Structures are given as structure tokens and as C-alpha cells.
């Protein structure tokens, strides 16, 4: 086995990045690609509107996309 010596600052940086990678991996391997629990387009749009951070154009575009999807109900 070969021994590698690193400065403490570099070690902490590598350890932080490894922890971040592990967190992302756990998130992706979890329930990331499962379908959303809500199938009502009206309810989804209502929730987005409640947040108050989205422009009307975005909400309109989102609504059109949801309506075209075979997964969501009208």
C-alpha cells in the first residue's frame, strides 16, 4: 500500500466533495424518477401560482405542457 500525504486543507476539501457526491447519489437513487403524486393539472398550476415567483407566461406554458401530457388529468 502506498501512503499519500495531503495538506489538511486539501483533505477537508476532498472530504467535503465526497460527502456532497454521496448526498447527490442517495437522492438520485431514491425516488427521483418516480411520477409525481399529483395528477391534477389545475392543482399543480394552483400550487405554482401560490408561490408567487413565476411569471404568467411560464405558468401558461406549464399548463399547456401538462395538458398535452398523457399522465396528467385535466
Short mmCIF file of the C-alpha atoms (twelve columns), coordinates in Angstrom:
data_MODEL
# 
_entry.id   MODEL 
# 
loop_
_atom_site.group_PDB 
_atom_site.id 
_atom_site.type_symbol 
_atom_site.label_atom_id 
_atom_site.label_alt_id 
_atom_site.label_comp_id 
_atom_site.label_asym_id 
_atom_site.label_seq_id 
_atom_site.Cartn_x 
_atom_site.Cartn_y 
_atom_site.Cartn_z 
_atom_site.pdbx_PDB_model_num 
ATOM 1  C CA . UNK A 1  0.000   0.000  0.000   1 
ATOM 2  C CA . UNK A 2  1.225   3.475  -0.836  1 
ATOM 3  C CA . UNK A 3  0.913   6.323  1.635   1 
ATOM 4  C CA . UNK A 4  -0.096  9.747  0.361   1 
ATOM 5  C CA . UNK A 5  0.398   12.915 2.377   1 
ATOM 6  C CA . UNK A 6  -2.019  15.799 1.849   1 
ATOM 7  C CA . UNK A 7  -2.261  19.198 3.451   1 
ATOM 8  C CA . UNK A 8  -5.143  19.342 5.928   1 
ATOM 9  C CA . UNK A 9  -6.956  21.973 3.843   1 
ATOM 10 C CA . UNK A 10 -6.889  19.741 0.758   1 
ATOM 11 C CA . UNK A 11 -8.043  16.725 2.798   1 
ATOM 12 C CA . UNK A 12 -11.029 18.670 4.153   1 
ATOM 13 C CA . UNK A 13 -11.926 19.866 0.652   1 
ATOM 14 C CA . UNK A 14 -11.828 16.317 -0.740  1 
ATOM 15 C CA . UNK A 15 -13.845 15.023 2.194   1 
ATOM 16 C CA . UNK A 16 -16.490 17.755 1.692   1 
ATOM 17 C CA . UNK A 17 -16.771 16.948 -2.028  1 
ATOM 18 C CA . UNK A 18 -17.052 13.224 -1.329  1 
ATOM 19 C CA . UNK A 19 -19.852 13.881 1.154   1 
ATOM 20 C CA . UNK A 20 -21.684 16.098 -1.378  1 
ATOM 21 C CA . UNK A 21 -21.327 13.411 -4.052  1 
ATOM 22 C CA . UNK A 22 -22.719 10.762 -1.691  1 
ATOM 23 C CA . UNK A 23 -25.686 13.004 -0.855  1 
ATOM 24 C CA . UNK A 24 -26.484 13.582 -4.530  1 
ATOM 25 C CA . UNK A 25 -26.143 9.887  -5.302  1 
ATOM 26 C CA . UNK A 26 -28.545 8.929  -2.493  1 
ATOM 27 C CA . UNK A 27 -31.054 11.483 -3.787  1 
ATOM 28 C CA . UNK A 28 -30.864 10.241 -7.377  1 
ATOM 29 C CA . UNK A 29 -31.019 6.570  -6.441  1 
ATOM 30 C CA . UNK A 30 -34.029 7.225  -4.250  1 
ATOM 31 C CA . UNK A 31 -37.338 8.307  -5.680  1 
ATOM 32 C CA . UNK A 32 -36.041 10.789 -8.247  1 
ATOM 33 C CA . UNK A 33 -37.592 9.295  -11.390 1 
ATOM 34 C CA . UNK A 34 -40.930 8.248  -9.937  1 
ATOM 35 C CA . UNK A 35 -44.028 10.021 -11.292 1 
ATOM 36 C CA . UNK A 36 -45.361 12.977 -9.292  1 
ATOM 37 C CA . UNK A 37 -48.064 12.110 -6.745  1 
ATOM 38 C CA . UNK A 38 -50.484 14.779 -8.037  1 
ATOM 39 C CA . UNK A 39 -52.207 14.114 -11.355 1 
ATOM 40 C CA . UNK A 40 -54.469 17.176 -11.485 1 
ATOM 41 C CA . UNK A 41 -53.151 19.935 -13.773 1 
ATOM 42 C CA . UNK A 42 -55.382 22.502 -12.076 1 
ATOM 43 C CA . UNK A 43 -53.994 21.638 -8.666  1 
ATOM 44 C CA . UNK A 44 -50.398 21.730 -9.893  1 
ATOM 45 C CA . UNK A 45 -50.879 25.134 -11.529 1 
ATOM 46 C CA . UNK A 46 -52.627 26.415 -8.410  1 
ATOM 47 C CA . UNK A 47 -49.669 25.393 -6.248  1 
ATOM 48 C CA . UNK A 48 -47.231 27.128 -8.606  1 
ATOM 49 C CA . UNK A 49 -49.370 30.302 -8.535  1 
ATOM 50 C CA . UNK A 50 -49.444 30.283 -4.718  1 
ATOM 51 C CA . UNK A 51 -45.655 30.540 -4.641  1 
ATOM 52 C CA . UNK A 52 -45.879 33.867 -6.441  1 
ATOM 53 C CA . UNK A 53 -42.446 33.674 -8.075  1 
ATOM 54 C CA . UNK A 54 -43.417 32.578 -11.567 1 
ATOM 55 C CA . UNK A 55 -44.407 34.808 -14.459 1 
ATOM 56 C CA . UNK A 56 -47.793 34.390 -16.134 1 
ATOM 57 C CA . UNK A 57 -46.057 33.332 -19.369 1 
ATOM 58 C CA . UNK A 58 -44.292 30.484 -17.563 1 
ATOM 59 C CA . UNK A 59 -47.471 29.304 -15.875 1 
ATOM 60 C CA . UNK A 60 -49.321 29.393 -19.181 1 
ATOM 61 C CA . UNK A 61 -46.557 27.365 -20.853 1 
ATOM 62 C CA . UNK A 62 -46.500 24.906 -17.955 1 
ATOM 63 C CA . UNK A 63 -50.261 24.474 -18.217 1 
ATOM 64 C CA . UNK A 64 -50.042 23.747 -21.943 1 
ATOM 65 C CA . UNK A 65 -47.331 21.174 -21.371 1 
ATOM 66 C CA . UNK A 66 -49.284 19.462 -18.607 1 
ATOM 67 C CA . UNK A 67 -52.417 19.366 -20.745 1 
ATOM 68 C CA . UNK A 68 -50.525 17.637 -23.554 1 
ATOM 69 C CA . UNK A 69 -49.122 15.014 -21.186 1 
ATOM 70 C CA . UNK A 70 -50.989 11.722 -21.145 1 
ATOM 71 C CA . UNK A 71 -50.053 11.258 -17.475 1 
ATOM 72 C CA . UNK A 72 -51.953 14.229 -16.059 1 
ATOM 73 C CA . UNK A 73 -55.713 14.641 -15.791 1 
ATOM 74 C CA . UNK A 74 -57.397 17.879 -16.781 1 
# 
